[in-house]
Amino acid sequence: MAYRFAKSSYSTVDQECVEVALNTPGSVAVRDSKRPGGPLVVVAPATWAAFGAHVRRAEGPPSR
C-alpha cells in the first residue's frame, strides 16, 4: 500500500511544514513537505498520538 500524504494545517504557500500519511494500518508516516521524495519517519499510531498530545499541551489554549 502506498502512503497518501496530507499537508499540515500549519503549511502555507510560503512556509510549508510537514505531511502526514495515516492510511496504512499500524503506522503513521511523516515527511518534509518541501522534500516529498526525501526520507520518511514512520511511527506507531500510539506514538503519533502521544506526540500530538504533547504538542497541544506545549502550545496551550488557542489564542483568539
All heavy atoms as TSV, in Angstrom:
chain	resi	resn	atom	element	x	y	z
A	1	MET	N	N	0.843	-1.184	0.000
A	1	MET	CA	C	0.000	0.000	0.000
A	1	MET	C	C	0.889	1.249	0.000
A	1	MET	O	O	1.846	1.334	0.737
A	1	MET	CB	C	-0.889	-0.019	1.253
A	1	MET	CG	C	-1.801	1.182	1.332
A	1	MET	SD	S	-2.827	1.242	2.813
A	1	MET	CE	C	-3.932	-0.096	2.506
A	2	ALA	N	N	0.540	2.195	-0.816
A	2	ALA	CA	C	1.300	3.450	-0.903
A	2	ALA	C	C	0.784	4.448	0.134
A	2	ALA	O	O	-0.401	4.462	0.469
A	2	ALA	CB	C	1.163	4.036	-2.292
A	3	TYR	N	N	1.695	5.251	0.617
A	3	TYR	CA	C	1.297	6.299	1.555
A	3	TYR	C	C	0.547	7.387	0.804
A	3	TYR	O	O	0.930	7.791	-0.288
A	3	TYR	CB	C	2.530	6.924	2.216
A	3	TYR	CG	C	3.281	5.993	3.133
A	3	TYR	CD1	C	4.565	5.581	2.835
A	3	TYR	CD2	C	2.707	5.532	4.308
A	3	TYR	CE1	C	5.264	4.740	3.681
A	3	TYR	CE2	C	3.385	4.693	5.160
A	3	TYR	CZ	C	4.671	4.297	4.844
A	3	TYR	OH	O	5.348	3.468	5.678
A	4	ARG	N	N	-0.534	7.898	1.404
A	4	ARG	CA	C	-1.257	9.059	0.881
A	4	ARG	C	C	-1.066	10.176	1.895
A	4	ARG	O	O	-1.637	10.142	2.987
A	4	ARG	CB	C	-2.737	8.733	0.692
A	4	ARG	CG	C	-2.993	7.838	-0.498
A	4	ARG	CD	C	-4.473	7.749	-0.838
A	4	ARG	NE	N	-5.309	7.457	0.316
A	4	ARG	CZ	C	-5.825	6.258	0.592
A	4	ARG	NH1	N	-5.615	5.243	-0.204
A	4	ARG	NH2	N	-6.576	6.091	1.669
A	5	PHE	N	N	-0.257	11.153	1.522
A	5	PHE	CA	C	0.110	12.229	2.438
A	5	PHE	C	C	-0.864	13.389	2.363
A	5	PHE	O	O	-1.399	13.708	1.299
A	5	PHE	CB	C	1.521	12.739	2.122
A	5	PHE	CG	C	2.593	11.796	2.563
A	5	PHE	CD1	C	3.095	10.843	1.696
A	5	PHE	CD2	C	3.089	11.849	3.851
A	5	PHE	CE1	C	4.078	9.962	2.102
A	5	PHE	CE2	C	4.077	10.972	4.267
A	5	PHE	CZ	C	4.567	10.031	3.389
A	6	ALA	N	N	-1.062	14.037	3.492
A	6	ALA	CA	C	-1.839	15.273	3.593
A	6	ALA	C	C	-0.959	16.307	4.277
A	6	ALA	O	O	-0.234	15.986	5.220
A	6	ALA	CB	C	-3.102	15.044	4.408
A	7	LYS	N	N	-1.017	17.544	3.793
A	7	LYS	CA	C	-0.209	18.613	4.395
A	7	LYS	C	C	-0.767	19.032	5.741
A	7	LYS	O	O	-1.966	19.000	5.969
A	7	LYS	CB	C	-0.187	19.839	3.487
A	7	LYS	CG	C	0.807	19.742	2.390
A	7	LYS	CD	C	0.979	21.085	1.721
A	7	LYS	CE	C	1.962	20.923	0.576
A	7	LYS	NZ	N	2.237	22.175	-0.068
A	8	SER	N	N	0.124	19.469	6.582
A	8	SER	CA	C	-0.265	20.012	7.874
A	8	SER	C	C	-1.124	21.255	7.664
A	8	SER	O	O	-0.927	22.013	6.717
A	8	SER	CB	C	0.996	20.400	8.651
A	8	SER	OG	O	0.680	21.244	9.727
A	9	SER	N	N	-2.042	21.483	8.581
A	9	SER	CA	C	-2.868	22.697	8.509
A	9	SER	C	C	-2.038	23.947	8.768
A	9	SER	O	O	-2.477	25.052	8.508
A	9	SER	CB	C	-4.018	22.609	9.516
A	9	SER	OG	O	-3.506	22.495	10.827
A	10	TYR	N	N	-0.817	23.786	9.268
A	10	TYR	CA	C	0.075	24.920	9.505
A	10	TYR	C	C	0.853	25.306	8.246
A	10	TYR	O	O	1.527	26.315	8.232
A	10	TYR	CB	C	1.064	24.608	10.636
A	10	TYR	CG	C	0.411	24.589	11.986
A	10	TYR	CD1	C	-0.070	23.407	12.524
A	10	TYR	CD2	C	0.267	25.755	12.726
A	10	TYR	CE1	C	-0.673	23.382	13.768
A	10	TYR	CE2	C	-0.339	25.735	13.968
A	10	TYR	CZ	C	-0.807	24.545	14.483
A	10	TYR	OH	O	-1.405	24.531	15.703
A	11	SER	N	N	0.788	24.497	7.194
A	11	SER	CA	C	1.501	24.800	5.959
A	11	SER	C	C	0.827	25.958	5.229
A	11	SER	O	O	-0.398	26.064	5.216
A	11	SER	CB	C	1.526	23.578	5.030
A	11	SER	OG	O	2.316	22.566	5.570
A	12	THR	N	N	1.642	26.807	4.629
A	12	THR	CA	C	1.143	27.904	3.803
A	12	THR	C	C	1.873	27.854	2.474
A	12	THR	O	O	2.786	27.055	2.286
A	12	THR	CB	C	1.395	29.275	4.468
A	12	THR	OG1	O	2.802	29.492	4.539
A	12	THR	CG2	C	0.790	29.344	5.857
A	13	VAL	N	N	1.518	28.727	1.567
A	13	VAL	CA	C	2.193	28.779	0.272
A	13	VAL	C	C	3.673	29.106	0.457
A	13	VAL	O	O	4.536	28.532	-0.193
A	13	VAL	CB	C	1.518	29.817	-0.646
A	13	VAL	CG1	C	2.306	29.999	-1.925
A	13	VAL	CG2	C	0.088	29.408	-0.940
A	14	ASP	N	N	3.987	30.014	1.370
A	14	ASP	CA	C	5.366	30.450	1.579
A	14	ASP	C	C	6.147	29.580	2.557
A	14	ASP	O	O	7.359	29.467	2.448
A	14	ASP	CB	C	5.394	31.897	2.088
A	14	ASP	CG	C	4.833	32.876	1.078
A	14	ASP	OD1	O	5.010	32.633	-0.132
A	14	ASP	OD2	O	4.217	33.855	1.496
A	15	GLN	N	N	5.470	29.007	3.523
A	15	GLN	CA	C	6.172	28.247	4.553
A	15	GLN	C	C	5.502	26.902	4.751
A	15	GLN	O	O	4.576	26.769	5.539
A	15	GLN	CB	C	6.178	29.026	5.858
A	15	GLN	CG	C	6.926	30.315	5.732
A	15	GLN	CD	C	7.525	30.726	7.060
A	15	GLN	OE1	O	7.243	30.161	8.089
A	15	GLN	NE2	N	8.372	31.715	7.008
A	16	GLU	N	N	5.979	25.924	4.000
A	16	GLU	CA	C	5.428	24.588	4.148
A	16	GLU	C	C	6.017	23.932	5.374
A	16	GLU	O	O	7.002	24.383	5.937
A	16	GLU	CB	C	5.674	23.783	2.881
A	16	GLU	CG	C	4.933	24.388	1.702
A	16	GLU	CD	C	5.104	23.593	0.441
A	16	GLU	OE1	O	5.836	22.601	0.429
A	16	GLU	OE2	O	4.485	23.982	-0.551
A	17	CYS	N	N	5.418	22.866	5.773
A	17	CYS	CA	C	5.772	22.259	7.048
A	17	CYS	C	C	5.980	20.758	6.864
A	17	CYS	O	O	6.975	20.348	6.290
A	17	CYS	CB	C	4.627	22.550	8.024
A	17	CYS	SG	S	5.018	22.272	9.736
A	18	VAL	N	N	5.060	19.961	7.322
A	18	VAL	CA	C	5.165	18.517	7.198
A	18	VAL	C	C	3.918	17.955	6.542
A	18	VAL	O	O	2.871	18.599	6.497
A	18	VAL	CB	C	5.367	17.832	8.569
A	18	VAL	CG1	C	6.670	18.264	9.202
A	18	VAL	CG2	C	4.202	18.074	9.488
A	19	GLU	N	N	4.062	16.734	6.053
A	19	GLU	CA	C	2.939	15.984	5.526
A	19	GLU	C	C	2.856	14.686	6.320
A	19	GLU	O	O	3.873	14.119	6.703
A	19	GLU	CB	C	3.131	15.677	4.046
A	19	GLU	CG	C	3.137	16.918	3.187
A	19	GLU	CD	C	3.387	16.630	1.724
A	19	GLU	OE1	O	4.139	15.684	1.409
A	19	GLU	OE2	O	2.831	17.360	0.899
A	20	VAL	N	N	1.627	14.233	6.549
A	20	VAL	CA	C	1.405	13.033	7.342
A	20	VAL	C	C	0.524	12.072	6.556
A	20	VAL	O	O	-0.442	12.493	5.929
A	20	VAL	CB	C	0.720	13.397	8.682
A	20	VAL	CG1	C	0.447	12.164	9.515
A	20	VAL	CG2	C	1.561	14.390	9.456
A	21	ALA	N	N	0.878	10.794	6.591
A	21	ALA	CA	C	0.064	9.747	5.973
A	21	ALA	C	C	-0.485	8.850	7.076
A	21	ALA	O	O	0.272	8.278	7.851
A	21	ALA	CB	C	0.900	8.931	4.995
A	22	LEU	N	N	-1.812	8.753	7.127
A	22	LEU	CA	C	-2.476	7.950	8.146
A	22	LEU	C	C	-3.186	6.739	7.532
A	22	LEU	O	O	-3.958	6.074	8.213
A	22	LEU	CB	C	-3.510	8.808	8.893
A	22	LEU	CG	C	-2.988	10.067	9.575
A	22	LEU	CD1	C	-4.144	10.910	10.085
A	22	LEU	CD2	C	-2.049	9.695	10.698
A	23	ASN	N	N	-2.949	6.480	6.260
A	23	ASN	CA	C	-3.720	5.470	5.548
A	23	ASN	C	C	-3.167	4.049	5.626
A	23	ASN	O	O	-3.747	3.148	5.038
A	23	ASN	CB	C	-3.863	5.876	4.080
A	23	ASN	CG	C	-2.543	5.834	3.342
A	23	ASN	OD1	O	-1.593	6.511	3.722
A	23	ASN	ND2	N	-2.464	5.044	2.280
A	24	THR	N	N	-2.087	3.826	6.322
A	24	THR	CA	C	-1.537	2.473	6.391
A	24	THR	C	C	-1.769	1.896	7.789
A	24	THR	O	O	-1.421	2.530	8.786
A	24	THR	CB	C	-0.033	2.462	6.068
A	24	THR	OG1	O	0.634	3.371	6.911
A	24	THR	CG2	C	0.217	2.849	4.622
A	25	PRO	N	N	-2.358	0.727	7.874
A	25	PRO	CA	C	-2.629	0.134	9.190
A	25	PRO	C	C	-1.344	-0.062	9.997
A	25	PRO	O	O	-0.345	-0.547	9.485
A	25	PRO	CB	C	-3.254	-1.221	8.849
A	25	PRO	CG	C	-3.775	-1.066	7.461
A	25	PRO	CD	C	-2.840	-0.112	6.785
A	26	GLY	N	N	-1.382	0.350	11.241
A	26	GLY	CA	C	-0.256	0.122	12.137
A	26	GLY	C	C	0.907	1.072	12.008
A	26	GLY	O	O	1.928	0.880	12.653
A	27	SER	N	N	0.766	2.133	11.186
A	27	SER	CA	C	1.867	3.087	11.071
A	27	SER	C	C	1.361	4.468	10.669
A	27	SER	O	O	0.299	4.614	10.091
A	27	SER	CB	C	2.903	2.617	10.049
A	27	SER	OG	O	2.362	2.641	8.741
A	28	VAL	N	N	2.173	5.460	11.008
A	28	VAL	CA	C	1.952	6.845	10.605
A	28	VAL	C	C	3.268	7.311	9.992
A	28	VAL	O	O	4.319	7.181	10.616
A	28	VAL	CB	C	1.577	7.743	11.804
A	28	VAL	CG1	C	1.477	9.204	11.381
A	28	VAL	CG2	C	0.280	7.267	12.440
A	29	ALA	N	N	3.212	7.810	8.764
A	29	ALA	CA	C	4.425	8.283	8.083
A	29	ALA	C	C	4.421	9.803	8.046
A	29	ALA	O	O	3.382	10.429	7.825
A	29	ALA	CB	C	4.500	7.729	6.669
A	30	VAL	N	N	5.585	10.395	8.267
A	30	VAL	CA	C	5.740	11.847	8.285
A	30	VAL	C	C	6.913	12.199	7.384
A	30	VAL	O	O	7.939	11.517	7.402
A	30	VAL	CB	C	6.022	12.358	9.721
A	30	VAL	CG1	C	6.098	13.879	9.748
A	30	VAL	CG2	C	4.967	11.851	10.693
A	31	ARG	N	N	6.750	13.269	6.595
A	31	ARG	CA	C	7.847	13.727	5.737
A	31	ARG	C	C	7.829	15.248	5.645
A	31	ARG	O	O	6.817	15.893	5.926
A	31	ARG	CB	C	7.766	13.113	4.345
A	31	ARG	CG	C	6.609	13.625	3.512
A	31	ARG	CD	C	6.558	12.955	2.162
A	31	ARG	NE	N	5.454	13.476	1.364
A	31	ARG	CZ	C	5.085	12.983	0.206
A	31	ARG	NH1	N	5.725	11.944	-0.301
A	31	ARG	NH2	N	4.083	13.506	-0.446
A	32	ASP	N	N	8.955	15.803	5.228
A	32	ASP	CA	C	9.093	17.238	4.984
A	32	ASP	C	C	8.349	17.564	3.699
A	32	ASP	O	O	8.621	16.978	2.654
A	32	ASP	CB	C	10.579	17.580	4.849
A	32	ASP	CG	C	10.867	19.055	4.656
A	32	ASP	OD1	O	9.949	19.825	4.300
A	32	ASP	OD2	O	12.026	19.438	4.848
A	33	SER	N	N	7.420	18.494	3.743
A	33	SER	CA	C	6.624	18.811	2.558
A	33	SER	C	C	7.449	19.446	1.440
A	33	SER	O	O	7.041	19.417	0.285
A	33	SER	CB	C	5.446	19.724	2.922
A	33	SER	OG	O	5.904	20.942	3.453
A	34	LYS	N	N	8.613	19.982	1.776
A	34	LYS	CA	C	9.478	20.568	0.745
A	34	LYS	C	C	10.338	19.508	0.060
A	34	LYS	O	O	10.964	19.775	-0.941
A	34	LYS	CB	C	10.373	21.650	1.359
A	34	LYS	CG	C	9.605	22.860	1.872
A	34	LYS	CD	C	10.507	23.909	2.493
A	34	LYS	CE	C	11.214	23.500	3.739
A	34	LYS	NZ	N	10.446	23.109	4.890
A	35	ARG	N	N	10.381	18.306	0.644
A	35	ARG	CA	C	11.189	17.210	0.090
A	35	ARG	C	C	10.353	15.941	-0.003
A	35	ARG	O	O	10.604	14.961	0.699
A	35	ARG	CB	C	12.408	16.963	0.973
A	35	ARG	CG	C	13.343	18.171	1.034
A	35	ARG	CD	C	14.563	17.882	1.861
A	35	ARG	NE	N	15.301	16.763	1.279
A	35	ARG	CZ	C	16.159	16.008	1.964
A	35	ARG	NH1	N	16.382	16.240	3.222
A	35	ARG	NH2	N	16.789	15.025	1.361
A	36	PRO	N	N	9.342	15.929	-0.875
A	36	PRO	CA	C	8.440	14.779	-0.931
A	36	PRO	C	C	9.130	13.471	-1.308
A	36	PRO	O	O	8.643	12.403	-0.970
A	36	PRO	CB	C	7.386	15.180	-1.960
A	36	PRO	CG	C	7.975	16.310	-2.710
A	36	PRO	CD	C	8.952	16.981	-1.805
A	37	GLY	N	N	10.261	13.546	-1.965
A	37	GLY	CA	C	10.999	12.338	-2.301
A	37	GLY	C	C	12.047	11.984	-1.273
A	37	GLY	O	O	12.769	10.994	-1.412
A	38	GLY	N	N	12.132	12.789	-0.231
A	38	GLY	CA	C	13.160	12.606	0.788
A	38	GLY	C	C	12.794	11.540	1.800
A	38	GLY	O	O	11.850	10.768	1.602
A	39	PRO	N	N	13.497	11.506	2.909
A	39	PRO	CA	C	13.280	10.458	3.901
A	39	PRO	C	C	11.938	10.589	4.622
A	39	PRO	O	O	11.350	11.666	4.670
A	39	PRO	CB	C	14.433	10.659	4.883
A	39	PRO	CG	C	14.837	12.084	4.718
A	39	PRO	CD	C	14.558	12.431	3.282
A	40	LEU	N	N	11.480	9.475	5.162
A	40	LEU	CA	C	10.253	9.404	5.945
A	40	LEU	C	C	10.594	9.029	7.376
A	40	LEU	O	O	11.568	8.316	7.621
A	40	LEU	CB	C	9.325	8.301	5.433
A	40	LEU	CG	C	8.854	8.327	4.000
A	40	LEU	CD1	C	8.058	7.067	3.706
A	40	LEU	CD2	C	8.001	9.545	3.759
A	41	VAL	N	N	9.763	9.464	8.274
A	41	VAL	CA	C	9.791	8.968	9.639
A	41	VAL	C	C	8.491	8.184	9.797
A	41	VAL	O	O	7.411	8.713	9.531
A	41	VAL	CB	C	9.855	10.116	10.672
A	41	VAL	CG1	C	9.728	9.581	12.078
A	41	VAL	CG2	C	11.132	10.907	10.494
A	42	VAL	N	N	8.599	6.916	10.178
A	42	VAL	CA	C	7.416	6.074	10.343
A	42	VAL	C	C	7.344	5.646	11.802
A	42	VAL	O	O	8.312	5.112	12.347
A	42	VAL	CB	C	7.474	4.848	9.404
A	42	VAL	CG1	C	6.234	3.984	9.578
A	42	VAL	CG2	C	7.603	5.289	7.945
A	43	VAL	N	N	6.189	5.910	12.426
A	43	VAL	CA	C	5.994	5.592	13.839
A	43	VAL	C	C	4.666	4.858	14.017
A	43	VAL	O	O	3.808	4.875	13.141
A	43	VAL	CB	C	6.024	6.864	14.723
A	43	VAL	CG1	C	7.362	7.561	14.639
A	43	VAL	CG2	C	4.909	7.821	14.337
A	44	ALA	N	N	4.497	4.261	15.179
A	44	ALA	CA	C	3.234	3.612	15.531
A	44	ALA	C	C	2.168	4.677	15.786
A	44	ALA	O	O	2.492	5.787	16.235
A	44	ALA	CB	C	3.424	2.757	16.780
A	45	PRO	N	N	0.904	4.357	15.516
A	45	PRO	CA	C	-0.161	5.329	15.777
A	45	PRO	C	C	-0.178	5.842	17.225
A	45	PRO	O	O	-0.441	7.021	17.451
A	45	PRO	CB	C	-1.439	4.553	15.447
A	45	PRO	CG	C	-0.997	3.563	14.421
A	45	PRO	CD	C	0.388	3.161	14.845
A	46	ALA	N	N	0.112	4.991	18.196
A	46	ALA	CA	C	0.130	5.442	19.595
A	46	ALA	C	C	1.237	6.465	19.829
A	46	ALA	O	O	1.059	7.420	20.603
A	46	ALA	CB	C	0.306	4.248	20.533
A	47	THR	N	N	2.365	6.280	19.168
A	47	THR	CA	C	3.470	7.237	19.284
A	47	THR	C	C	3.069	8.576	18.683
A	47	THR	O	O	3.337	9.637	19.262
A	47	THR	CB	C	4.728	6.684	18.594
A	47	THR	OG1	O	5.050	5.425	19.183
A	47	THR	CG2	C	5.901	7.637	18.697
A	48	TRP	N	N	2.426	8.547	17.523
A	48	TRP	CA	C	1.960	9.774	16.874
A	48	TRP	C	C	0.937	10.496	17.758
A	48	TRP	O	O	0.985	11.717	17.919
A	48	TRP	CB	C	1.379	9.468	15.498
A	48	TRP	CG	C	0.937	10.674	14.764
A	48	TRP	CD1	C	-0.344	11.030	14.473
A	48	TRP	CD2	C	1.760	11.720	14.231
A	48	TRP	NE1	N	-0.368	12.227	13.797
A	48	TRP	CE2	C	0.921	12.667	13.641
A	48	TRP	CE3	C	3.129	11.939	14.215
A	48	TRP	CZ2	C	1.392	13.814	13.026
A	48	TRP	CZ3	C	3.601	13.090	13.595
A	48	TRP	CH2	C	2.743	14.013	13.007
A	49	ALA	N	N	0.014	9.745	18.359
A	49	ALA	CA	C	-0.994	10.347	19.232
A	49	ALA	C	C	-0.334	10.999	20.454
A	49	ALA	O	O	-0.719	12.096	20.865
A	49	ALA	CB	C	-2.008	9.294	19.666
A	50	ALA	N	N	0.659	10.323	21.031
A	50	ALA	CA	C	1.366	10.892	22.186
A	50	ALA	C	C	2.112	12.165	21.793
A	50	ALA	O	O	2.122	13.145	22.546
A	50	ALA	CB	C	2.337	9.868	22.766
A	51	PHE	N	N	2.725	12.165	20.624
A	51	PHE	CA	C	3.418	13.361	20.138
A	51	PHE	C	C	2.424	14.512	19.975
A	51	PHE	O	O	2.675	15.633	20.419
A	51	PHE	CB	C	4.116	13.056	18.808
A	51	PHE	CG	C	4.693	14.270	18.138
A	51	PHE	CD1	C	5.829	14.878	18.640
A	51	PHE	CD2	C	4.090	14.806	17.007
A	51	PHE	CE1	C	6.365	16.006	18.024
A	51	PHE	CE2	C	4.617	15.930	16.394
A	51	PHE	CZ	C	5.756	16.525	16.902
A	52	GLY	N	N	1.281	14.246	19.343
A	52	GLY	CA	C	0.270	15.283	19.156
A	52	GLY	C	C	-0.235	15.840	20.475
A	52	GLY	O	O	-0.412	17.047	20.622
A	53	ALA	N	N	-0.456	14.967	21.451
A	53	ALA	CA	C	-0.909	15.419	22.770
A	53	ALA	C	C	0.147	16.302	23.424
A	53	ALA	O	O	-0.182	17.332	24.034
A	53	ALA	CB	C	-1.222	14.217	23.652
A	54	HIS	N	N	1.407	15.922	23.286
A	54	HIS	CA	C	2.491	16.728	23.859
A	54	HIS	C	C	2.542	18.116	23.215
A	54	HIS	O	O	2.674	19.134	23.902
A	54	HIS	CB	C	3.827	16.016	23.677
A	54	HIS	CG	C	4.997	16.822	24.138
A	54	HIS	ND1	N	5.306	16.974	25.472
A	54	HIS	CD2	C	5.908	17.552	23.447
A	54	HIS	CE1	C	6.371	17.759	25.583
A	54	HIS	NE2	N	6.753	18.114	24.369
A	55	VAL	N	N	2.418	18.172	21.893
A	55	VAL	CA	C	2.459	19.461	21.178
A	55	VAL	C	C	1.287	20.331	21.613
A	55	VAL	O	O	1.455	21.526	21.870
A	55	VAL	CB	C	2.460	19.239	19.649
A	55	VAL	CG1	C	2.229	20.544	18.893
A	55	VAL	CG2	C	3.755	18.579	19.208
A	56	ARG	N	N	0.104	19.754	21.722
A	56	ARG	CA	C	-1.061	20.538	22.142
A	56	ARG	C	C	-0.878	21.091	23.557
A	56	ARG	O	O	-1.239	22.229	23.827
A	56	ARG	CB	C	-2.337	19.705	22.032
A	56	ARG	CG	C	-2.794	19.533	20.588
A	56	ARG	CD	C	-4.146	18.858	20.503
A	56	ARG	NE	N	-4.124	17.477	20.944
A	56	ARG	CZ	C	-3.682	16.449	20.219
A	56	ARG	NH1	N	-3.227	16.639	19.001
A	56	ARG	NH2	N	-3.720	15.225	20.704
A	57	ARG	N	N	-0.317	20.289	24.452
A	57	ARG	CA	C	-0.064	20.779	25.816
A	57	ARG	C	C	0.958	21.905	25.818
A	57	ARG	O	O	0.820	22.880	26.539
A	57	ARG	CB	C	0.445	19.640	26.713
A	57	ARG	CG	C	-0.637	18.734	27.217
A	57	ARG	CD	C	-0.140	17.812	28.319
A	57	ARG	NE	N	1.049	17.066	27.955
A	57	ARG	CZ	C	1.062	15.884	27.326
A	57	ARG	NH1	N	-0.069	15.333	26.961
A	57	ARG	NH2	N	2.185	15.269	27.067
A	58	ALA	N	N	1.993	21.781	24.979
A	58	ALA	CA	C	3.062	22.794	24.928
A	58	ALA	C	C	2.552	24.108	24.339
A	58	ALA	O	O	3.002	25.177	24.732
A	58	ALA	CB	C	4.237	22.270	24.118
A	59	GLU	N	N	1.603	24.037	23.408
A	59	GLU	CA	C	1.069	25.248	22.771
A	59	GLU	C	C	0.131	25.995	23.699
A	59	GLU	O	O	-0.022	27.196	23.585
A	59	GLU	CB	C	0.300	24.891	21.497
A	59	GLU	CG	C	1.157	24.467	20.354
A	59	GLU	CD	C	0.341	24.133	19.122
A	59	GLU	OE1	O	-0.887	23.898	19.241
A	59	GLU	OE2	O	0.919	24.099	18.039
A	60	GLY	N	N	-0.543	25.299	24.573
A	60	GLY	CA	C	-1.532	25.937	25.425
A	60	GLY	C	C	-2.823	26.154	24.655
A	60	GLY	O	O	-2.964	25.734	23.507
A	61	PRO	N	N	-3.781	26.829	25.276
A	61	PRO	CA	C	-5.060	27.046	24.608
A	61	PRO	C	C	-4.902	27.966	23.393
A	61	PRO	O	O	-4.010	28.813	23.363
A	61	PRO	CB	C	-5.929	27.697	25.682
A	61	PRO	CG	C	-4.976	28.223	26.697
A	61	PRO	CD	C	-3.714	27.412	26.595
A	62	PRO	N	N	-5.753	27.789	22.388
A	62	PRO	CA	C	-5.679	28.651	21.204
A	62	PRO	C	C	-5.929	30.106	21.571
A	62	PRO	O	O	-6.754	30.407	22.420
A	62	PRO	CB	C	-6.785	28.137	20.289
A	62	PRO	CG	C	-7.374	26.951	20.944
A	62	PRO	CD	C	-6.821	26.821	22.317
A	63	SER	N	N	-5.201	31.010	20.939
A	63	SER	CA	C	-5.414	32.444	21.179
A	63	SER	C	C	-6.521	32.947	20.271
A	63	SER	O	O	-6.731	32.457	19.179
A	63	SER	CB	C	-4.127	33.228	20.960
A	63	SER	OG	O	-3.615	32.960	19.692
A	64	ARG	N	N	-7.217	33.930	20.721
A	64	ARG	CA	C	-8.334	34.469	19.938
A	64	ARG	C	C	-8.126	35.918	19.642
A	64	ARG	O	O	-7.627	36.693	20.221
A	64	ARG	CB	C	-9.633	34.276	20.667
A	64	ARG	CG	C	-9.864	32.805	20.842
A	64	ARG	CD	C	-11.277	32.539	21.175
A	64	ARG	NE	N	-11.360	31.086	21.283
A	64	ARG	CZ	C	-12.384	30.412	20.936
A	64	ARG	NH1	N	-13.423	31.000	20.443
A	64	ARG	NH2	N	-12.431	29.127	21.063
